Structures are given as structure tokens and as C-alpha cells.
Amino acid sequence: MSDMKTVRFFLFLFLTLLPAGLRAESSRVSSLLVEAETGRVLFSENAAEKRYPASLTKMMTLYLVFDALEKGEIQMDQLLTVSKKAAGMPRSRMGLKENSTISVENAIFAMISRSANDAAVVVAEGLAGSEAQFADKMTRVARELGMKNTRFKNASGLHNKDQVTTAQDMAILSTALIQHFPEYYKLFSVRGFRYGKRYYGNHNLVARFYKGGDGLKTGYVDASGYHVVGSAVRDGKRLIGVVMGRNSVRERDRHIFKLLDSGFASLKNKKNTIDTLTQTPFFAPMKEEKAGSNEAEHRELKIAAEKLSESLDRISSIKQSLETEQNANVVKNAIIDWGKKK
């Protein structure tokens, strides 16, 4: 056997014997940064390559919840029953008990802050009858939004080999959440919430600490690595960043902060792009949000919440009250921590 053939043989043998997880790790990284108003790509790395979405899946779950709320099909204070399946979901979870109930509002914050798998199943079953039927609808809506390479198999993001997406599709979904549900999108900026006697901080550090950051979601399963989708606004410009397949929480968070920082610096210096990829946006430009009473009301609520943030027990809920109501296994109004980024 020639020297070259010997090298090729051992290389093939090495790649064959290498554990699947290690083989995949080098090829699961993706990054994307876009200017939200125009859809202009500022940076891209493997953005069209298929990845396992992990808990980024819950962004679509929340999209369908917001759609149902806007259509009046459900209400924020509506109570949903926890099934045996939902109660048995693995971490991350709220620890909901079978036959107990949780309000739609609390389920939303449980998915945003805690990335709770049990809450995701509760709303899926509440809206569609079964998680499988809900997942089918998730995929149909993804296609309608232009997410051509995404397929959903569950509402939580627990690993399923047939559940896939791309960084590009996640940017499209982020834009849809911002554009289609501007009032509900603001819920992603919450720093955390208290449910019962426990406080759950938002996993997404972009929403909690990044200047101008107001969303969106993190995700992780062994097969995918660590994901984050983050969005922020500075000087009237919104950027959406997607980071997928990183090796640790720290690496993921450092990468999204650096990606957003580079993007804002590029816009400030009036450079066309960080990495010129295409002159054609891959999704339609966002519609301009109209200022209205709801936006003003939200600002007033947020200001009021910030004034009370010195004591978590006194922080305002997004909706009405400064109180929690507890009845058996039901917590009707979570206490929401909007916080204040320096």
C-alpha cells in the first residue's frame, strides 16, 4: 500500500471510529447577524445548514400562543390543565403536577424565562388537543413564514432527529415575532419571574444585560450544543443575531455579545456589511410599528415596574396587579421582573 493510500485508509478509519457526537460537533456551528428593518445580512457562517433547534423550538410555540391570544381563541388568565405527559417532561421544567392548572400568562413566562418543557406541552395540548397535532401546525406555519428548512416534531425542543432548522430560519421566525406581535414580543425582555415561592431568571443574557437587548431565546440539547437568538435596538436600528452549536454557555454568550457589538459598530461606522454575503434580503422588510396607546401604556407599566425593582416582592406584573393569587396548585398572576439594564 502506497504512503498516500495508507494515510487515506487511517484517516477513513479514524473518522469511522470517532464517536458520532464528536464528528458532529465540528459541523454544528452556525452564526448569523441581520439588520431587522431591511433583512440585510451582516455576517453569516453556515447559516443555511440544518441544525437541531433544541429549545429555540419554543419560539414557534410562543408564536402560535401569541397568534391565539390575538385572535381571541385564548385569554391570558385562562387556566390550562396539566396532563400526565406534561407533568412527566424532563428538565428544564416547572415541576407542574398532573391535574393541576397553570394560566396562559404563567406558561408564557415559564417558556421564556425557565424554558420549561412541561409548560410547552401544556399549551400545545391546550391549543391543539395533542402535542403531535400542535407540532404539525408549527411546521405548517413555519412554511408560511418562509422557513423552508425547518420541521418541528414537538413543542418543547427535546431532541428528535427529524426536528431541524437553520440559523437563517430562526432569524426569519424572530423577525415574524417582532413584526406580527409587537406587544407580545415585549414579553421576551423580562429578566425573570416569580412563580409560587421560586424566582426564575431569564436564561437569555441578551435580554437581561445587553444594552438595548430585548430577547429572544436560548436552547441546548447534547446533540445540538448551545444556542442563542438575541435581538437588540440601538440608535433606532435593530439587529438579530443567531448563534448555534457552541460548546458552552460562556462561549455561546460571548459570541452573541461580540456578534451584536460588531454589528452595531459596523452600522455606526456606516459600513455596508461586516461580511458581504448578498444584496438581497432573505426575508421581507419589517413593517414600521405604529405608535399607539398600547405602546404608551406598556412604557408606563415598565417605568412603574423599574421603580419597584428594589424589592422583588413589590415588582409589577405586566398586566394589572402587584399581588399574586394562590389557590391550591394554581398561581394566577406571576410577579414579573422587568429589571433595568445599565
N, C-alpha and C positions, 0 to 999 in steps of 0.2 A: 504494500500500500504506500503510495507516494506521501510526502510530508503534508501536502495540501489536503489530500483526501483524509489523512489521519486527523488533521485539525478539524476538518468539517465533521468527521464522524464523532469526535469527542464533544464538539460544540452541540451537535444534534442530541447526543446522549445526555449532556448537561441540561439542555432545555427541556428534554422529555422527563427527566427525573426531578427537575425543580418543582417544588410544591406549587399547585395552581394559584394559591393566594399570592405567592412571591412573583410568579410570572405576570400576574395581572397588575401587581402594584405599580410597576414601571409604566404601564399603559393606561392607568385610570385617572391621570391628572388632566384636568381641563380648567381653563380660565377664560373669562370674557368680561369686557367692560364696554358699555354702550352709553351714549348720550340719549336719555329717555325721550326728550322732546322730538328728536329727529330720527332716532333709531340708528344713528351713525356709530359704527364700530370703532372704538378707540384702541382696543387691544384684544387679541384672540390667540388662544392656544388650545388646539384640539376641540374647538367649541362645537363642532358638528358630530363628534364621536359619541357613540352611545355609552351611557353610564347607568349604574343603578342609582335611583334617586334618593333612597333612604327617606328620612323624614321631610325632605323637600316636597314629598308627595302631599303632605298636609296643606301645602299652599293651594293645591287644586281642591282639596276637601273644603278648605275655607272659602274658596271662590264659589263653590256650589252652595255653601251655607249663606254667604252674603247675597247670592242671587235669590235664594228662597226668602230671605228676610225682605229684600227689596220688593219682591212680588207679593208679599203678604202671606206667603204659604206657612210661615212660622213666625213666632214672636220672640224677642229677646228673653222675656221672663217665662216662656213656655218650658215646662218640665218634661224631660225625656227619661224614659225608663232604661235602667242598665240591665242588659241581658246577661245570661251566663257566659256567653262568648266574650262580651265586652269586659266583664269582671275578671276573666281569666287571661287577659292580654299581658304579655311580659313588659318589662321596663322599656322605655320610660313610661310611667303611669301615675295616675292619681290615687290608685287604690280604691276605686269605686266598688261598692258591694252590689251583688246581684239583687235585683228588685228595688234598689234604691233609685233615686232620681237626681238629675242634675239639670240646671237651667241651660238654655241655649247660650246665654251670655257667659256663664261659667265654663261651658265646654269650649267656647271660642278662646277664652283666655288660657284654659288648660292646654290647648293645642299650641297657642302662640308662645307662651312662657315655658311651660313644662314639656312641650312636645309629647303630650300624653296620648299613648296609643289606645287606652280604654275610652277616652273621650272621643277620639276619632271614630271608633266603631259605634259608639252610642249615636252620634249624629248621622253616620252613614245608614244605620238601621232605621233611625227615626225619619229620615228623608226618603229612603228608597225601599224600606222593608227588609233588605238584606245588604250586607257589605258587598257581595258579588254584583248585585244589580247596581249599586252605587258606583262601583269601580267601572262598570260598563259605561255608565253615564259620564264619568270622569274622562274616559278615553274619547267618547264622542265629542264632548265639549273641547277637549284638547285639540282635536282635529279642526273644529270650527274656529278656534283661535289661531290656527296656523302652526300648531305644534306637530309637525309631520313625523317626528321620530320618537314620539312618546307613547307609551302604552302603560296603563295602570291596571293592577290586579287587586289592590286593596286600598283602604283609605288612610292607613297609618304610615306606610313606608317600610314595614317589616319586609325583610328580604324575600323576593320572589324572582327567580331567574328570568321570568318573562316580563318583569316590570322594569322598563328602561326609559331614559330620557336623555337629553343633551343639555349642555350649558346654554346653547342658543335657545332651546325651547323653554328653559327656565327663565331666561330674560324676557321672552315673549309673555309668559304667564305673569311675571312680575309687572310688566307694563299693563297687562289687562287688569290686574288687581288695582293698580293705581288709577287707571283711566276709567274703568267701569264702576268702581265702588270707592270714590274718593273719601266719603265719610267713614266707611267701614275700614278702609285701608289704614286710617289713623290709629286703629287699634294695635297695629304692629309696633307702634312706637312705645308701647307700655314697657316700663322697666321690670315690672313684676306684679304679682297679685297675691292676696291672702285668701285662702280657701279654708274655712274652718279655723283651725288653730295654727296652720302652717303657712309660711310665706314661700312663694316660688318666684325666683328671679328669672328674667328673660335670658335664655341661652345665647341669644344673638347680641354680641358685644357692640355691633354697629348701632343697633337701636339704643343700647344702654349708654354708650360712652363716646361714640364717634361724633365729632362736631357736624351737625346737620343731619345725622343719621336718624332714620325713622322706620327701619325694617331691614330684612324681612324674616328669614328663617335659616336654621341650621339643620344638619342631618348627619347621621352616622349609622352604618352597619359594617360588620367586618369586611364584607365583600366590596364595599364602595369606598371606604376611607372617610375622611372628614370633609363635609360640605358646608358651604355658607352662601347665601344670597343676601347681599346688602345693598341698600339704596340710601342716598343722601342728597341733600339740596344745599348748595352754596351760591350766593350771588344770583339767585333765580335760576340756576342750572341744576338739573337732576341727573345723577349718574346711577346706573345699576350695574353692580359687579357680581359675578358668579365665580366661585372657586370650588372645585370638586376634586376629591380623591387625595387629599393631603394626609400626611402620616400622623398628625397630632392636632389637638385643639389649638395649641400655641402656633404651630406652623400655619394652620388654616386662618386664624385670626390675624396674624402678622401679614399674611399675603393679601387678605381683603383690605386691610387698612392701607397697605402700601399701594395696592391697585387703585383705590379711590383717591389717595393722596396724589398719585401720579396723574390721574385723570383730571383732577381739579387744577393741578399745576399747569397741565397742558392747555386747558381751556383759558386759564388766566393769562398765559403767555401767547394766546391766540394761535396756537399750533393747530394744524388741521386734524392730525391724529397722533397717537403715540406710536401706533403700528398700523400703517395704512394697509387696509385689507380690501376694502371695496367702497365704491362711491354710492352704492345702492343700499338703502336701509333694508334689513331683513324683516322688519315689521312696519306697519303703518304708523306715521307720526301720531303722538298723543294729541287729543283734543284739549284745548285750553279749558281749565277749570273756571267756572263762573263763580265769582264771589257772591255769597248769599248769607241769609240769616243763619243757616245751619253752621256755616264756617265760623261766623262771628260767635255763635253760641258755643261752639267747640273751643274756641280760643279762650272764652271766658271761663269755661269749665277747667281748662288746662291751667290757666293762671291761678284759679282758686285752689286747684289741687297742689300746685307748686308751693303756695303759701302755707299749706298744711303739711308739707312733706317732712318737717322736723320730727313728727311723731307718726309712725305708720298707721297706728290705730285711728288717726284722725284724717287720713287721706281720702279725698273724694272719689266716689265711683264715677265712671264715665256717664252714667245715666242720671240718677237722681239724688241718691241719698248718701249720708255719711254713716249709715248704720248697716249692720248685717242682720239678716233674719235667719234664725236657725230653727228648724222643725224636724226632729228626728234625724234622718240621714240627708235632709235637704238643706243646702245653703243657698238661699235665693238670690242674694246680691253679694258678689265678691267685692272686696276692697281693692281698688286699683291704684297702683303706684306709678304715676306718670313720671315722677322724678324731674331732675333738671340737669342737663348736660352743661358742663362748664365750657 
